[in-house]
Each structure stands twice: as structure tokens, then as C-alpha cells.
Amino acid sequence: MKNKLEKILQNRELNLVFLILILLVVVTMRAPDFLELKNVERIVNDTAILIMVASGQFLVILTGGIDLSVGAIIAFSGMAASMVNQYNPEMPVSLILLFGILVGTALGAFNGACVAYGKIPPVITTLGTMSIFRGLTFTMSNGQWVTAHEMTNAYMDIPKGRMLLIPNLTVWAILIFIIMFYFIRFTRHGREIYAIGGNKIAAHFVGVSEKKVSFMVFTILGALCGVAGVMWTARYAAAVNETAAGFELQTIAACVLGGVSMAGGSGALTGVVLGALFLGIINNALPVVNLSPFYQMAIQGFVVLAAIVANVLMEQRNEKKILSGRRQ
């Protein structure tokens, strides 16, 4: 019984599910209609973009890296796609979406090349490109916004339509989750990502190329940011230079909450999705319980700090168990 209880407590995803349930109970006591189907659908839809981008950030963190430029890539790709739509209203939205993805992929590949082949640490690379991409967004748009009346209805309908009664934005998040889950669990490249994050030297001796893996994860993250950029600007019917400012912190928070080790090598995509949903519930619950949105960042910071402390304590406990097992 004691061993079973310990196993349950060590399961990060299960603990997060309990935490979400407790949070829902507390919020529902204050606002009984919080769990109405319409509100639940809105929360999931609001969290869909975070789930997409956090899935890519998850791959980068698994290799022991981090990407601080995701918000800037979303802004640049979203602005580029919106401007294409503005000046070419007859162009099919599927091509514009593809264009946005290609732009995001190119920016992600640039990050990957700097890290993998330029041997610049990820945090330094993406800190620099974060400013570069924001500056390019401002330069490209000449400081102007692309607003609703300059976008076509077809473009703004990309995330707003429904497929099998489910909002398109949520469908996209589900599709990306399924693809990423298969990629990380059932492909050789997925196993190589874990190998690089777990032990780079050992991975090198079994033929895993750190350069290729690093380049790949940043490129995938860039592509997901491209999707997010188009969805973001289409959903809010506005492309502004400050789009997704600070969003990188939310993607990192979702990963940390989901139990992904910042040192790399361990974590699960399901945990990342649960972490994103937890943040989504907090963001939607604050106005309901009459707490100022200004508390949002402070609460997120506190939650992330608590999650990191929990991760560190859990890793230390596991290391002690492994060492004691070897001594015996």
C-alpha cells in the first residue's frame, strides 16, 4: 500500500490532474457556472496556441536548451502572413497559412543553425534573436498594425470555424499533440532527443549527432510558432508588433509545470499539455474570482518557482534512491 502511494505521488502527470481538479473545485465554489460546457470550451480554445508552442518548447528543453524567441517568431510570422493577406486578398488562406509556417520554420532554423553549428549557447542565441525578430517585425510593418478591416473574412475564419462541432483552433492543437506524441514516442529522432538531453557523451558514442538534433528541435519549434502566428493574428483580427510579448515565459512555465527537467533528458508531452491547461484555467479563473489580471504574472511566476522546487526535490530523491540501491 505504501509503495503504491509512493508511486502515485511520484507520477507528475497524475499529481497535476489532482491539482487541476482541486483548482476547479475551489473556483467552482466561488463561481458555480465556471464549469459550464461553453466556458470549458473557451478555456481549452484559449489554451490551444499555448499547447502548440509549448509542445515545441518541450523538444528544445529536452535537449537541455531553451528558446526565448518564440514570442518574437510568432509576432513576425503572424505579421508577415497578415500583410500577405492584406495585399493579396484573393490568395487562398491555405497558401497564406503555409507561408506563415515557412516563415516560422526559417526563423527557427536560423536559431538552430546558430546553436548547432555556431556553438552559441541557446539562451544567448535566442535572447539575441528575440530582439532581432521583434525589430524586423517593426521594420517590415513600418510600425503599423494590420487590423480587422484590412484582413479578409476567410483569413479571420481560420481558427473560428468548427470541425465536428469542435473549434478549429482546438482541432489544430489536438492534431499537433497527436503528431508530436507519435514523433517523440515512436520515432528514432524522438529517442535521439531524449538521448542528447540525458547524456550527450553517451549519445555521441552510439552515433547520435548533437548538431542535427539541436538544429531539428529549433526548426520544429519555429514551424509551430509559424502556425501559432497565423492563428493568433486571425483569431484576434489584429497583427501588432507586440504580439505574443512574454509568451515564451508561458511556454516554459507549461513545460516546467508538466515535470520537464530544465537540465534535459526527462519529461512527457502529456505533462506539458496538462501544465498548459493548468495555466489556462488560472488565467480564466482570475477574472471570475474577481482577482485583478495584474496578479496573473505574479501567480504564474510563483507557480513556476514552486514547480521547479518540486522538480529539484524529486530529482534529488530519485538520485538518492539510485545511489542507495547501488550500495546494496
N, C-alpha and C positions, 0 to 999 in steps of 0.2 A: 504493500500500500504506500509506504514511504517512498519507495523507488518510483512508483507510478506518479506520485505527486511531484517528485523532483523533475521527472521527465516533462510533465505538463508545464511546470514553471520555467523550464529551460527552452520550451518551444516559443520562440519570439512571435511568430505569426498568431499563435493561439492567445498569447498574452495580449497582443494588440487587439484581437477580436473582443476579448473581455473588456479591455479599456474602452473600445468604441461603444460597446453595449452599455457600460456604466455611464459614459458621457451622454448617450442618447436618453437613458433613464432620467438623468439629472436635468437635461434640457427639457424633456417632455413634461417633467413635473412643473416646470415654470411656464412652458408653452405647449399645451396638450395637442395642438394641431401641427406640431413640428414634424411628426411622422406621417402626415398625410401623403398619399401617393404622389400628388403634384409637387409637393415640397421635396420629397425624396428624389424624384426625377430631376428637379432643378439642382439639387446638391451634386448628384452624380454628373450632370451635364456641366456644372461649373468646374468640376474637378477633372474633366476629361482631358483638357490640354495639359494639366499638371501630370497626369498619369502618362501621357505620351512622352513628354520631355524627360520626366524622372526615370522612365524605362531606359532611355539612352544614357542619362547621367549615371545610372546604375552600372552600366557596362564600363564606363570610364573609371568609376570609383573601384570597381572590382579589380582593375589592373593596378590600383594604387595611385591613380591620378585624380584630377578634378577639373571641371570646366566651369570657369566663372563667366564665360562669354555667351552662355545660352540665351540670356535675355536680349543681348545685342544682336545675335543672329536672328532671333525671332522678329525683332524690330526691322532689321534690314531686309530679310526675305519677305516679310509682310508688306513693307513699304514698296519693294520692287514689284511684287505681284499686283498690288493695288494700283500702282502707276501704269502698269501694262494694261490693266482693266480700264483705267480711266482714259487712256489714249487709244485703246483698241477695243471699244465696247462690243464689236462684232466677233471678237475672238472667243472660241469655246472656253468655258470655265475649266474644263478638264485640262486644257493646254496651259492655262494660267496656273492651275494647281501644280502641274508638272514643272512649270518654270520656277515656281516658289520652292519646290523640293530641290531642284537642281541648284538654285542659288544657295540654299542652306547647306547642301552637300558640299559645294565648292568651299564655303567658309569653314565648314567642319574639317574638310580635307587639308585646308591651309593650317589649321590648328594642329592636325595630326602630323603633317609634314614637319612643322617646327619642333614638335615634341619628339617624334620618332627619329627623324633624320638630322634635325638641327641640334638635338640633345639639349633642348631648353626645357627646364622643369615645367610641368603642366600648369602649375599655379602662376608662374611668371609669364608663360606664353599667353594664357587666356586672360590674365589681368591686362596685358598689353593689347591683345586683340579686342577685348571688351571695349576699350576706348576707341580703337581704330574703327571697328564696325559701327559704333554709335556715331562717330564723326562722319563716316561715309554715308550713313543714313541721312544725316543732316544735310550733307553736301548734295547727295543725289536728289533730295526733295526740295533743296533750296530753302530749307526751314519751313516749308509749307505742309499742311495736312492734306490728306485725301479723305474727304468726308462723304456722307451717305449719298448726297445728291450727285456726286461725281462717280459713284460706283453703279454698276448695273444690278438689277434685281437678281439676276441669275448668280452673280458673284456673292451677293449677300445671303442668298438661299443655300449656299454650300453647306454650312453647319446647321441651318434651321429646318431643313426638310426632315422627313421621317422615313425610316425603312422598317417594315414590320412593327409599326407603332412606336419604334424606338428612335429618339432624336439622332440625326446623322452624326453629330459630334460624338455622342456616346458610342455609336456604331464604330466610328473610326478608332476610338480609344480601345474598344474590345478587340478589333481586328489587329491593331498594333500589339496589344498584350499577347494575343494568341501567337502571332508571328515571332515576337521576341521570346516568348516562353519556349516555343519549339527550338528556336535558334540556340538559346543558352543551355537547354537541357539535352537536346538530341543531335547536335551537330559537333563536328570536330573543332570548329572555330570557337564554339561556346566553351568547350572544355579547355581550349588553349587560353581563353581569357582568365578562367579560374586558375590555371596553372601559372600564368605570369604573375597574377596577384598573390598567389600562395608562396611561391618560391622561384624567383627569376633564374637563379643559377641552375636549379634542378630542371626547370623548364627548358633552358638553353641546351642542356646535355641530352634531352630527349628530342631535340630538333625543333622546338617551338621558337619562332622568330619574334622577339620582343618588338622589333621595329614594325613588322607587318601588323601585329595585334594592336599596338598603340595607334597606328595610322587608321586601322579599321574601326576601332571603337569611337574615335573622334569624328570620323566621317559619318558613321551611322547616326551619332548624336546630332550632327549637323543636318542630316536629312530629316530627322524627326522634328528639329527646330523649324525646318522649312515648311513642313506640314502645319506645325503649330502657328507659324507666322501667318499663313493664308487663313487658317481657321479663326485666329484671333481677330484679324482686321475685318474679316467677313462677318463675324458674329457681332462685333461692336460697331460695325459700319463706320470705322474710322481707322486710318493709318496715321499715327503720330510718331514723332521722333522718340518720345519717351515710352513707347510701347514695351511692356514686359520689363520695365525697370525694376530691379531687385528680384526678378523671378528666379534667378539662379539660386538664391538662398532657399526658396521654397522647394526646388527640386532636390537640393542637398538635404534639406530637412526631411523630405519624404523618404529618402534613402536611409538616413540615419535612424529615423523612427522605425523603419521596416527591418532594422537589425543588420544593415550592411556595414561591414567593418571599414572604417576610413583608411585602414592600413592595406586594404585589398584582400582578395582571395576568399572571402566568405560573404554570404548573403543570398537572398532569394527574391525573385521578381514579385512573387505574391506578397511578400512583406512590404515591398516598395509601393504596391497598389494600395495595400491597407494603410500604409503611412500617409499616402496622398489623400485617401478618403478621410482619415482622421483629421488632417489639416483642413480639408473641405468642410467637414462638419463643424469644426471650430469657427472657421470663417463665416459660415452661415448662421451659427448659433449666437454669435456675439450681438448682432442687432436684435435678435429675438429675445434675449435675456436683458436687453437694454444696457449692454456694455458698449462703450464707445469703440468704434473701429480703430481709434488710435492705440488701443491696447493690443491690437492684433499682432503687431510685430514683436512687442514685448512678450506676449504669451507664446508666440512661435519660438522666440529665442529661448525662453525658459524651457519649453518642451524639448527642443533640440538638445539643450545642455543636459537636461535630465536623461534623455535617450543616450547621449554619448557616455555619461557616467555609468548608466546601466550596462552599456556595451563593454566598457572597460572592465567593470566588476565581473561581468560574465566571462570575459576572455581570461582574466586573471584566475578565476575559479577553475575554468577548464584546464588552464596550464598547470595549476597545482595538482589537479586530478591526474593528468598525464604523467607528471613527474613522480607522484606517489605510486602510480601503477608500475612505472619502470623500476623503481626501487624495490618493489615487492617481487 
